[in-house]
């Protein structure tokens, strides 16, 4: 973590201190955190590498062009994949009143990223001095969080315990080829119940949800530098072309073009 965070970390669970505290982190190996929460709101993203965050009812995979916003007191856990260079901004609870009230992913702007990095590079004394320049940077960060578009880039989890067990098994092994009848039998419920409740609790039918698991896992594998052919085969696609076609329909570009975009965004 940056020196600023080490000095101001005491304020993360307090309304005292600077309105916004920012920090950067570089990790050569994969990074993971157990479920936890903060008294402040938290916005975080990556400069290099892919991260995932789990909240109560969803898992989000977050590439460098997106960031996660968590209002104060929301329990969450995170994980990075491969080398990770990331940033976080912690917003005092009173300043969160007109920011999103539910966890969400947002498309990050260059202005927001640079403002957070500028804030993270400040000295602790400057951060605590509440100078006009410091307050202006904080205001820019808050305004960007307030107005940047919310992106649907997540994977909603079902609430039903039987469906959740199935969902977690698929997340653990996206290439599992069992059909819906086999999954229903494994989960001790009828195929009709599985099909109906998956739609009502996640907004996706079972087949589409499973495809989304595979696609999100493929984002991790792309970030790890694996070949597109290996990704398609490892995730159980019928062919490389079927993977590329589904990826393009979902994300608007081919896996190769997407990887180049992420590398460019990471600088």
Helices and strands as residue ranges (DSSP letters): H 3-8, G 9-11, E 20-27, E 41-55, E 58-62, E 66-70, E 77-91, G 93-96, E 104-107, H 110-120, H 124-129, H 132-147, E 150-151, E 154-156, H 161-172, H 180-186, H 191-202, H 206-223, H 228-234, H 240-251, H 255-266
